[in-house]
Amino acid sequence: MEWKRENSNDLLAKWGLFLLSPVLGLFYSFLNLKTKSSFWVIYLVGLVFGLSLTVEAAWGNADVLWYADSMRHRADFEAWVGYDINYYLFQLATYFTGQGEKDIYAFTLEFLVSRFTNNYHVFFLVVAAIYGFFSIKSLKLFVAERKFDNSILCLIVVYIFLSAQILEINGVRFFTGGWIAVYSLLQIFINKKKRYFLLLALTPLVHNAFFLFLAIVFVFYVAKRWPTICFIFFIISFALSEVFAQILSTNVSLLPEFMAKSTEYYLNAENASRGLLYSIFDVSRRVFINILVVVVIITAKFHESKTETKDMYLFVVILAAFSNFFMSVPIFGSRMQALMFPFLAYVWLVNIYKTKRGKIMYLYPVVSFYFIFFLMPRTYYRLLEPCFFYSSPIYLIFKYL
């Protein structure tokens, strides 16, 4: 990728705003993404976010479901401070014999960081560093596309690409594995670098749900020889998604045990937060996302000549179909849809963004209004102290270290 040249005034403004407030530096950087300094600022903002992430030490808050994962990981990290390497090796051994934890990423990171500090802010800083590395590397592949510009429409597509935002380090595991998977597949689809299958194969060590994701990738490589069948599979999933959602949400016992337990927990969390407004926007957003996939299918013949998206658009169709069928299973449906967004955004940028059909993307902020302008800001507010939004990163470093 060739970076856009920057003048000294732009650099001074960008870094000056960042030193005043990470939030100001972040917004300014997104206005001119094809510059190396913008990527550095965005990455550093992610690090400051990780360092500043603040959660309670106990489970006494009635609204705990909003950030239960981060509380649990804080508690686990602080417990690891008192354990030695022998206990870690024991946990590692039980994992590989199938008797212990579901994956090893979180407790390995907790063990390693706890060797140096008992400050949980440092733990989330390290989580953010890894998460940010793979998300920024993925974004760089997206921005490198020659059709990328700084128009409002393109920035909406960027927002879709980055649907798994930095706040997802709250859960530590899944979306870290998600960005590793996205980066691996982007390298495979765009640059034809097959060695990234090895990196992709490691994602179940980060979160065990990626065994399911790898199964979808396998299905894709088998099914891509019959594009018409892929399209039919998606249309059926679109038509019956609500029916399957109702069946699975009321019959969780039909799922395998490892999925059922997680599904019950997440359904309780979602039901605690849902209201009429949430439900309206949730349905409208899901319908709109499927309409976007339909637009991709309609222009499928055009994609055939685009070598960098020939496989990617079919992968979008298959991943969207699976997420429709299992939308009520959080570790499978809604999360798999979130992993579909970067690929949908890339296919859209390459093939549809500059066309008349591409203007439909202006509706995305409308149908997602509740999530973008209410739910997302509220989640950031719950994970951060107010000083994050107006303080210098220098102050935040001294405060949390």
Residue pairs with C-beta under 8 A, 6 or more apart in sequence:
1 140
1 143
1 144
3 34
3 35
3 36
4 32
4 34
4 35
6 32
6 35
6 37
10 32
10 35
11 37
13 28
14 25
14 28
14 29
14 32
14 37
14 38
14 41
15 25
15 37
15 41
17 24
17 25
17 28
18 24
18 25
18 26
18 28
18 29
18 41
18 44
18 45
18 393
19 25
19 392
19 393
19 394
20 392
21 389
21 390
21 391
21 392
22 44
22 45
22 48
22 49
22 388
22 393
22 396
23 45
23 388
23 389
23 390
25 41
25 44
25 45
26 41
26 42
26 45
28 41
29 37
29 38
29 39
29 41
29 42
29 45
30 38
30 42
30 155
30 158
31 150
32 38
32 150
33 39
33 139
33 143
33 148
33 150
33 158
34 143
34 148
34 150
39 136
39 139
39 140
42 136
42 139
43 132
43 133
43 136
44 393
45 166
46 128
46 129
46 131
46 132
46 135
46 136
46 166
47 125
47 128
47 129
47 132
48 388
48 393
48 396
48 397
49 128
49 166
49 167
49 169
49 384
49 388
50 124
50 125
50 126
50 127
50 128
50 129
50 131
50 132
50 166
50 169
51 121
51 122
51 124
51 125
51 128
51 396
51 397
51 400
51 401
52 121
52 384
52 385
52 388
52 396
52 400
53 70
53 121
53 124
53 128
53 169
53 170
53 383
53 384
54 121
54 383
54 384
54 385
55 67
55 70
55 71
55 74
55 120
55 383
56 64
56 71
57 71
57 74
57 75
57 78
58 71
59 68
59 71
63 382
64 71
65 268
65 269
65 272
65 273
66 269
66 273
66 379
66 382
67 170
67 382
67 383
68 269
69 170
69 171
69 172
70 124
70 170
70 171
70 172
70 383
73 106
73 110
73 123
73 172
74 120
74 123
76 106
76 107
76 110
77 110
77 113
77 114
77 120
77 123
78 114
78 118
78 120
80 88
80 107
80 110
80 111
80 114
81 114
81 118
83 111
83 114
85 111
88 107
88 108
88 111
91 100
91 101
91 104
91 107
92 104
92 108
93 100
94 100
94 101
95 101
95 103
95 104
101 107
102 207
102 208
102 258
103 173
103 204
103 205
103 206
103 207
103 208
104 205
105 172
105 173
105 176
105 177
105 205
105 206
105 207
106 172
106 173
109 123
109 126
109 127
109 130
109 172
110 123
113 122
113 123
113 126
114 123
116 122
119 400
119 401
121 400
121 401
122 401
124 169
127 169
127 172
127 176
128 166
128 169
130 176
131 166
131 168
131 169
131 175
131 176
131 179
132 166
134 176
134 179
134 180
134 182
134 183
135 162
135 164
135 166
135 179
137 183
138 161
138 179
138 182
138 183
138 186
138 342
139 158
139 161
139 162
141 183
141 186
141 187
141 190
141 346
142 148
142 158
142 161
142 186
142 342
142 345
142 346
142 349
145 346
145 349
145 350
147 349
147 350
147 353
147 354
148 154
148 349
153 353
153 358
153 359
153 361
153 362
154 349
154 353
156 361
156 362
156 364
156 365
157 345
157 348
157 349
157 353
157 361
158 345
159 364
159 365
159 372
160 341
160 344
160 345
160 348
160 361
160 364
161 341
161 342
161 345
161 346
162 342
163 338
163 341
163 342
164 175
164 178
164 179
164 338
164 339
164 341
165 376
167 376
167 379
167 380
167 383
168 174
168 175
168 178
169 175
169 176
170 383
173 206
173 207
174 206
174 207
174 209
174 331
174 335
175 338
176 206
176 207
177 203
177 204
177 206
177 207
177 209
177 210
178 335
178 338
178 339
180 199
180 200
180 202
180 203
180 206
181 200
181 203
181 210
181 213
181 339
182 339
182 342
182 343
183 196
183 199
184 196
184 197
184 199
184 200
184 203
185 196
185 200
185 217
185 315
185 343
186 342
186 343
186 346
187 193
187 196
188 194
188 196
188 197
188 200
189 308
189 309
189 311
189 312
189 315
189 343
190 308
190 312
190 346
200 214
200 217
201 214
203 210
203 213
203 214
204 210
204 211
204 214
208 258
209 331
209 332
209 335
212 331
212 332
212 336
213 336
213 339
216 318
216 319
216 322
216 336
217 315
219 318
220 314
220 315
220 318
220 319
223 229
223 230
223 233
223 314
223 318
224 230
224 311
224 314
224 315
227 300
227 314
230 314
230 317
230 318
230 321
231 297
231 300
231 317
233 317
233 318
233 321
234 293
234 297
234 317
234 318
234 320
234 321
234 324
236 321
237 320
237 321
237 322
237 324
237 325
238 290
238 293
238 294
238 321
238 324
240 324
240 325
241 286
241 290
241 324
241 325
241 327
244 324
244 325
244 326
244 327
244 328
245 327
245 328
245 333
246 328
247 254
248 254
248 255
248 263
248 326
248 328
248 329
249 267
249 328
252 260
252 263
252 264
252 267
253 260
255 263
255 329
259 329
259 331
259 332
262 330
262 331
263 328
263 329
263 330
263 331
266 330
266 331
267 328
267 330
270 330
277 370
278 370
278 375
280 370
281 367
281 368
281 369
281 370
281 371
284 367
285 367
285 368
285 371
286 327
287 367
288 363
288 364
288 367
288 368
289 320
289 337
289 344
290 320
290 324
291 360
292 344
292 348
292 360
292 361
293 316
293 317
293 320
293 344
295 352
295 357
295 360
296 303
296 313
296 316
296 317
296 344
296 347
296 348
296 351
296 352
297 317
298 357
299 351
299 352
299 355
299 357
300 313
302 351
303 309
303 310
303 313
303 347
303 351
304 310
306 350
306 351
308 350
309 346
309 347
309 350
309 351
312 343
312 346
312 347
313 347
313 351
315 343
316 340
316 343
316 344
316 347
319 336
319 337
319 339
319 340
319 343
320 337
320 340
320 344
322 332
322 333
322 336
323 332
323 333
323 334
323 336
323 337
323 340
324 333
325 333
326 332
326 333
326 336
327 333
327 334
327 337
348 358
348 361
352 358
353 361
365 372
387 395
387 396
387 399
388 396
391 399
